Amino acid sequence: MATIKLIPSTYYLSNSSYLSVSNASNMYSDTSDGSYGTVTNSRASTTSYYIYLRGFNFDDIPSDAEVSSFTVKLKARESGVSTSTSYVPYLAHGTTTFSGCSTNAITTTASVHTFTCNQEWETISGYGDNFGIRINCRRSSRNTTSYMYIYGAEIEVEYTIPEPCTITTTLSGNGTIEPSGSTSTYKNREFTVTITPTNKSDQVTVTNNGTDVTSQLIAHGSDHDLSLTAEDVTTSGIQSGSSYAEYCIGHTAENPYSSTSNMYASDIGYASYSFDFSSIPSGATIENIEVKAYGHRESATIDSSHVSQCVIYNGSTAISEEVDFPSTSSSMITITPTTIPSSLSNVTLRHIVGYYGGLVLGITFTVTYSTGSGLDHYTYTFTTTGDATIAVVIGGTEQPKLYTKTTNGWIEVQSAYKKVNGAWVEQDITTLFNSSTNYKRGTN
């Protein structure tokens, strides 16, 4: 187990007219440091202004590391800053805070504050330089200049480097396998081999380090793509422009409705778009989903009140990340699910808006599915336990068989057993016999 402390390297001010920073380099250290940078709020008002510590060095963690835990800490003290629990530090993506990811209020004593965090490591590390710690520098009194003294911050990460292994695939017969040859991976990772016979009727057999795993093959039919537009919409919490939500019905993202209107909510609301998936055959396997939405946001600002984003839902559960429309000018965004549902009956696309909202003008919902008929290829998936050789045979190669002669002629043996330490143990008939030894059929 290895431990690393990631520290910030930059900051962002929500208002540079009233907030200023001196000795900023002192903030770019971990929480053991004794020097500090100073943030001064010069406005004679109790308005909330923020400094965001950003630029944590996520790239210093090896790309193949498996993170087991992480803790975010901040060391600071204040003078003349409001210490109400309403203004405590938060973790943030850009200027949007993570709900439930805060710490206790900063006081006049230099202290280390540890954040509670309900976010996954993959989420915060994926934000890169846009991940940060938001510190409120609001004055406690309009007539008293406030100072925030920041000594440093850190993300303490515990991780391990998994054990490497090599998977080698070989092919006999007519067709292709993917991947082919030697592939480097790690123990306890899922590994998939895709096998595509040239002649779809050819028999396919597979062994993993000599053990027959043919029964674990999954057959796939030819893939089909279905592209749909929104068929209907329902809204919740929309305060203005509910009818605007209908503009995109029947329009693709590539050929959208034209409008500069916006819908919005008093807090957070959404329009939920449904699609007609009835043309997908019963029993089909959903292989992939890609949704393209064309639209815009009302304001270029992105925070908790300026919201215009799309999310794929399965029932009441979000199955994709939120994707924001980036601009007040209409453009196309792409949303893909983090998990593929087995059924699309409850799948919708939500357009979520805030007090400052936006509008969707066209949606293209593309589903890739296979029917299981018209065989196209096979997949073999297993969990790696070390180096392995996956041998694939496509057609034309007869597997070894064992026969024994009886009064009724030669009979194929279905199972062979060998007595080991007093117990009969089933054997692999391809490796059971030694060609230099004579054997005779027993009666027991």
C-alpha positions in Angstrom: 0.0 0.0 0.0 1.4 3.4 -1.0 0.3 6.9 0.2 0.6 10.2 -1.6 -0.4 13.7 -0.7 -1.8 15.8 -3.6 -1.5 19.6 -3.1 -3.1 22.5 -4.9 -1.1 24.7 -7.4 -3.5 27.4 -8.3 -6.6 29.4 -7.2 -9.7 31.1 -8.6 -11.6 34.0 -7.1 -15.3 34.4 -7.6 -14.8 38.2 -7.5 -11.4 39.7 -8.2 -12.5 43.3 -7.5 -13.1 42.8 -3.8 -11.0 39.7 -3.1 -7.2 39.8 -3.3 -4.5 37.3 -2.4 -1.0 37.8 -1.0 1.7 35.2 -0.7 -0.3 32.7 -2.7 2.6 30.3 -3.0 2.3 29.6 0.7 -1.1 28.0 0.1 0.4 25.4 -2.2 1.5 23.0 0.4 0.1 20.2 2.6 -1.5 20.8 6.0 1.7 20.4 8.0 3.1 23.7 6.7 3.3 26.7 9.0 3.3 29.6 6.5 0.1 31.0 4.9 -1.3 33.0 2.1 -3.8 35.7 2.9 -7.2 36.4 1.2 -8.5 39.9 1.9 -12.2 40.9 1.4 -12.2 44.6 0.9 -15.9 45.2 0.2 -18.0 46.9 3.0 -20.8 44.3 2.6 -21.7 40.8 4.0 -21.8 39.4 0.5 -20.4 35.9 0.0 -17.2 35.8 -2.1 -15.2 32.6 -2.6 -11.6 31.5 -3.2 -11.3 28.0 -4.9 -8.1 26.1 -4.3 -7.4 24.0 -7.4 -4.7 22.3 -9.5 -4.2 19.2 -7.4 -1.6 16.9 -9.0 -3.7 13.9 -9.8 -1.3 12.8 -12.5 1.3 11.9 -9.9 -0.7 8.8 -9.1 0.3 5.9 -11.4 -2.4 5.4 -14.1 -2.7 1.7 -13.2 -3.1 2.4 -9.4 -6.1 1.1 -7.5 -7.2 3.7 -5.0 -8.5 2.2 -1.8 -9.2 5.5 0.1 -8.7 9.3 0.0 -9.1 12.1 2.5 -9.3 15.9 1.7 -8.0 18.3 4.3 -7.6 22.1 4.6 -5.6 24.1 7.1 -6.8 27.7 7.7 -7.8 30.4 10.2 -9.8 33.6 9.9 -10.2 37.1 11.1 -13.5 39.0 10.6 -15.0 36.2 8.5 -18.5 34.8 9.1 -18.3 31.5 11.0 -21.9 30.5 10.5 -22.4 26.9 9.5 -24.1 28.2 6.3 -20.7 29.4 5.0 -18.4 26.4 5.7 -15.9 25.2 3.1 -17.1 22.8 0.5 -15.6 20.6 -2.2 -16.5 21.7 -5.7 -16.4 21.0 -9.4 -15.7 24.3 -11.0 -18.0 26.6 -9.0 -20.6 23.9 -8.3 -20.3 22.4 -4.8 -20.8 18.7 -4.0 -23.8 18.2 -1.7 -22.7 16.7 1.6 -19.0 17.3 1.0 -18.2 20.0 3.6 -16.3 20.5 6.8 -16.7 22.5 10.0 -16.4 26.3 10.1 -13.0 27.9 10.1 -12.1 29.7 13.3 -9.5 32.2 14.6 -7.2 29.3 15.5 -5.1 27.7 12.7 -6.6 24.2 12.5 -6.8 21.2 10.1 -10.3 20.6 8.8 -11.2 17.2 7.3 -14.0 17.0 4.7 -16.7 14.5 4.6 -17.1 13.3 1.1 -19.8 11.1 -0.6 -18.1 11.2 -4.0 -16.2 8.4 -5.7 -12.5 8.8 -6.4 -13.1 8.3 -10.1 -15.4 11.3 -10.0 -13.2 13.9 -8.3 -10.0 12.8 -10.1 -11.8 12.9 -13.4 -12.5 16.6 -12.9 -8.7 17.3 -12.8 -7.9 20.9 -12.5 -11.6 21.8 -12.1 -11.8 20.0 -8.8 -11.3 22.3 -5.8 -12.0 23.4 -2.3 -14.4 26.4 -2.0 -13.7 28.7 0.9 -16.2 31.4 1.8 -14.6 34.8 2.6 -17.8 36.5 3.6 -17.4 39.3 6.1 -19.0 38.8 9.5 -19.7 42.6 9.6 -19.9 45.0 6.7 -17.6 47.5 8.4 -14.9 45.0 9.3 -12.3 43.9 6.7 -12.1 40.1 6.7 -9.0 38.0 6.2 -8.7 34.3 5.5 -5.3 32.8 6.2 -4.8 29.6 4.2 -1.8 27.4 5.2 -2.3 24.6 2.7 -4.5 21.7 1.6 -4.1 18.1 0.6 -5.8 15.0 -0.8 -4.2 12.1 1.0 -4.6 9.0 -1.2 -3.9 5.4 -0.4 -3.4 3.1 -3.4 -1.9 -0.2 -4.6 -0.3 -1.2 -7.9 -1.9 -4.5 -9.1 0.2 -7.5 -10.1 0.8 -7.6 -13.8 0.1 -10.6 -16.0 0.1 -11.5 -19.7 -2.8 -13.1 -21.6 -1.8 -14.8 -24.9 -4.4 -15.7 -27.4 -3.9 -18.2 -30.3 -6.1 -19.1 -33.2 -6.4 -22.2 -35.4 -8.9 -22.1 -38.2 -10.6 -19.5 -40.3 -11.7 -16.3 -38.5 -10.4 -13.6 -36.2 -9.8 -13.1 -32.5 -9.5 -9.9 -30.6 -7.1 -9.2 -28.9 -4.6 -11.3 -30.8 -1.2 -12.3 -29.5 0.1 -11.2 -26.1 -1.7 -8.5 -24.0 -0.5 -7.1 -20.7 -3.1 -6.7 -18.0 -3.4 -7.2 -14.2 -4.5 -9.9 -11.9 -8.2 -9.9 -10.8 -9.2 -7.9 -13.9 -12.0 -8.9 -16.3 -10.6 -9.9 -19.7 -12.7 -10.5 -22.9 -11.8 -12.4 -26.0 -14.0 -11.8 -29.1 -14.1 -14.6 -31.6 -15.5 -14.1 -35.1 -15.7 -17.2 -37.4 -15.4 -16.7 -41.1 -18.0 -19.4 -41.6 -20.7 -18.8 -39.0 -21.6 -22.5 -38.9 -18.1 -23.6 -37.9 -17.7 -25.1 -34.5 -15.7 -23.0 -32.0 -13.8 -24.5 -29.1 -11.8 -22.6 -26.5 -9.3 -23.6 -23.8 -7.9 -21.5 -20.9 -4.5 -22.9 -19.9 -5.5 -26.3 -21.3 -8.9 -26.4 -19.6 -11.9 -26.5 -21.9 -14.1 -23.4 -21.4 -16.2 -23.7 -24.6 -19.4 -23.8 -22.4 -18.6 -20.3 -21.2 -18.8 -18.8 -24.7 -21.6 -16.3 -25.3 -23.0 -16.1 -28.8 -23.9 -12.7 -30.3 -26.1 -12.0 -33.2 -25.5 -9.2 -35.7 -25.7 -5.8 -34.2 -28.5 -3.4 -35.2 -28.6 0.4 -34.7 -31.9 2.1 -33.9 -32.1 5.9 -33.8 -35.1 7.6 -32.2 -36.4 11.1 -31.4 -38.3 12.0 -28.3 -41.9 10.9 -28.4 -43.3 12.5 -25.3 -42.3 14.8 -22.4 -43.3 15.3 -18.8 -42.1 18.1 -16.6 -41.5 18.6 -12.9 -40.7 21.9 -11.1 -40.7 24.0 -14.3 -41.7 27.5 -13.5 -41.7 29.0 -17.0 -41.8 27.7 -20.5 -43.2 24.2 -19.9 -44.5 24.2 -23.4 -41.0 25.0 -24.6 -40.0 21.5 -23.6 -42.1 20.1 -26.4 -40.1 21.9 -29.1 -37.6 19.1 -29.4 -40.2 16.3 -29.8 -39.8 14.7 -33.2 -36.6 16.6 -33.9 -33.1 15.0 -34.1 -30.0 16.6 -32.6 -28.7 16.9 -36.2 -31.9 18.6 -37.4 -33.2 20.5 -34.4 -36.0 23.0 -33.8 -34.9 26.6 -33.9 -35.5 28.7 -30.8 -33.6 31.0 -28.4 -36.2 30.5 -25.6 -35.4 29.1 -22.2 -37.3 27.2 -19.5 -36.3 27.5 -15.8 -37.3 26.5 -12.3 -37.6 28.3 -8.9 -35.0 25.9 -7.6 -34.3 22.7 -9.7 -36.7 21.2 -12.2 -36.6 18.9 -15.2 -38.2 17.8 -18.5 -38.2 14.0 -18.9 -38.2 12.8 -22.5 -39.5 9.3 -23.4 -38.9 7.2 -26.5 -40.7 4.4 -28.3 -38.4 1.3 -28.1 -41.2 -1.1 -29.1 -39.4 -2.0 -32.4 -36.6 -3.6 -30.5 -37.3 -7.4 -30.6 -38.2 -9.1 -27.3 -35.1 -10.8 -25.9 -32.7 -8.6 -27.7 -29.4 -7.7 -25.9 -28.7 -4.0 -25.5 -25.1 -3.6 -26.5 -24.7 0.2 -26.4 -26.5 3.5 -25.9 -25.5 7.0 -27.2 -27.7 10.1 -26.8 -27.0 13.3 -28.6 -28.9 16.5 -27.5 -28.8 19.9 -29.1 -29.6 22.9 -27.0 -28.2 25.7 -24.9 -28.1 27.3 -21.5 -29.6 30.7 -20.4 -26.4 31.9 -18.7 -22.7 31.0 -19.4 -22.2 30.6 -15.6 -22.3 27.0 -14.4 -23.2 26.6 -10.7 -26.0 25.5 -8.5 -28.5 28.1 -9.8 -27.3 28.2 -13.4 -28.1 24.7 -14.6 -28.8 23.3 -18.1 -27.7 19.7 -18.3 -28.8 16.3 -19.6 -28.8 12.9 -17.7 -30.0 9.4 -18.8 -32.3 7.9 -16.2 -33.6 4.3 -15.8 -36.7 4.8 -13.7 -35.7 7.1 -10.8 -32.0 6.2 -11.0 -29.5 8.2 -13.0 -27.3 5.9 -15.1 -25.0 8.5 -16.7 -23.0 11.5 -15.6 -24.6 15.0 -15.9 -23.5 16.7 -19.1 -23.8 20.5 -19.2 -24.7 22.5 -22.2 -21.5 24.6 -22.5 -22.8 27.8 -23.9 -25.7 30.2 -24.4 -25.3 29.4 -28.1 -27.0 26.1 -29.1 -24.6 23.2 -29.6 -24.6 19.4 -29.4 -23.6 17.3 -26.4 -23.2 13.5 -26.1 -24.4 11.5 -23.1 -23.5 7.8 -22.6 -24.6 5.6 -19.7 -22.1 4.2 -17.1 -24.2 1.0 -17.0 -26.2 -0.6 -19.9 -29.7 -1.6 -18.7 -31.1 -5.0 -19.8 -34.4 -3.3 -20.6 -35.2 0.1 -22.0 -38.8 0.2 -20.9 -38.1 2.8 -18.1 -35.3 4.7 -19.8 -35.7 8.4 -20.3 -33.5 11.5 -20.9 -33.9 14.3 -18.4 -33.1 17.9 -19.1 -32.4 19.5 -15.7 -32.6 23.2 -15.3 -32.1 25.7 -12.4 -33.3 29.2 -11.7 -31.3 30.1 -14.8 -32.1 27.3 -17.2 -32.0 26.5 -20.9 -33.7 24.4 -23.6 -33.3 21.2 -25.6 -34.1 21.6 -29.3 -33.4 18.1 -30.6 -32.5 14.6 -29.4 -31.1 11.6 -31.2 -31.3 8.4 -29.0 -29.2 5.6 -30.6 -29.5 2.0 -29.4 -27.2 -0.7 -30.6 -28.7 -4.2 -29.9 -28.2 -7.8 -31.0 -31.0 -10.3 -31.5 -29.2 -13.6 -30.8 -30.3 -14.8 -34.2 -28.0 -14.7 -37.3 -24.8 -15.6 -35.3 -22.1 -13.1 -35.8 -19.5 -13.7 -33.1 -18.7 -15.2 -29.7 -17.2 -13.6 -26.6 -15.3 -15.4 -23.8 -14.9 -13.4 -20.6 -13.0 -14.4 -17.5 -11.3 -12.9 -14.4 -7.5 -13.1 -14.6 -5.6 -15.0 -12.0 -2.2 -14.8 -13.6 -0.6 -15.5 -17.0 -2.9 -17.4 -19.3 -3.0 -18.8 -22.8 -6.4 -18.8 -24.5 -6.4 -21.2 -27.4 -9.2 -20.9 -29.9 -10.0 -23.5 -32.5 -12.5 -22.6 -35.3 -13.9 -25.5 -37.3 -12.1 -28.4 -38.9 -10.2 -29.7 -35.8 -11.6 -32.7 -34.1 -11.1 -32.8 -30.4 -9.4 -36.0 -28.9 -11.9 -38.7 -27.9 -11.5 -41.9 -25.9 -13.1 -45.2 -26.9 -13.3 -48.5 -25.2 -14.2 -51.9 -26.8 -17.2 -53.8 -25.5 -19.2 -56.7 -26.7 -21.3 -54.1 -28.5 -18.3 -52.6 -30.3 -16.3 -49.4 -29.7 -18.1 -47.0 -27.3 -17.0 -43.4 -26.7 -16.1 -42.7 -23.1 -17.8 -39.7 -21.8 -15.8 -39.4 -18.5 -12.6 -41.0 -17.3 -11.6 -41.3 -13.6 -8.3 -42.1 -11.8 -8.0 -43.2 -8.2 -6.0 -40.5 -6.3 -5.4 -41.0 -2.6 -8.2 -43.5 -2.4 -10.7 -41.3 -4.2 -11.9 -41.4 -7.8 -11.1 -38.0 -9.6 -12.3 -37.1 -13.0 -9.5 -36.6 -15.5 -8.9 -34.7 -18.7 -8.8 -37.4 -21.4 -6.4 -35.4 -23.6 -3.6 -35.6 -21.0 -4.6 -38.8 -19.1 -2.4 -41.3 -21.0 1.3 -41.7 -21.8 2.0 -42.9 -25.3 4.9 -45.1 -24.1 2.7 -47.1 -21.6 0.3 -50.0 -22.3 -3.1 -49.8 -20.7 -5.9 -52.3 -20.2 -9.6 -51.8 -19.5 -10.4 -52.4 -15.8 -13.7 -53.7 -14.4 -13.8 -51.5 -11.3 
